Amino acid sequence: MLTIGNEQMLAANIGSYVIIRQASIAVLAMVFKMREEDRFEQGARLSDRFFSLIPVGELKAEVS
């Protein structure tokens, strides 16, 4: 599970697709690489996950 801002979402797997939304734009991208880095903050071990994406296209809402 990933938390971005106040939103929680499932973490993607390599080869899966994700949608990146910003304002009125939605970009479809494929996950092709993932890595994890550990860091320590106030004695607690935390992990950061990084995803590399390949943009595939833009999604547009249908207008009726």
Secondary structure by P-SEA (a helix, b strand, c coil): ccccccbbbbbbcccbbbbbbcccbbbbbbbcbbbbbbbbcccbbbbbbbbbbbbcbbbbcccc
